[in-house]
Amino acid sequence: MRIGVDRSRCIGAGMCALTAPEVFDQDTGDGRVLTLDAAPEGAAAEAARRAVGLCPSGALSEVPPTRENRDRT
């Protein structure tokens, strides 16, 4: 899986970092999401999917596989 992040939509709620700390963190300056792993696997991918669903601002998305990003993972 690949994760998409739109930092301009992020409101700094922190649900992502709480739900998937191996994938997301929060910027200490503005509180917005930081991506630690844009292509998580296994349990981290499942946690990231939960975080996408919990994000109150819709700043996170699961990027559909394409030939280009399928070849890189």
C-alpha angles and dihedrals in degrees: 000000000000126000125219120203128193103193091185089066095045115111096187097247090146097219090129095054091045094048100040109016092165089060105032139035135171126250109247090217104051103005094237124139123282121194115228096174119018093185108040122178136202117354091358090057091051091050090048090052090053090049091052089055094046098048105116095203099044091239092139128067140171107240112225114239116262130182089258098052093036089060092052097052 
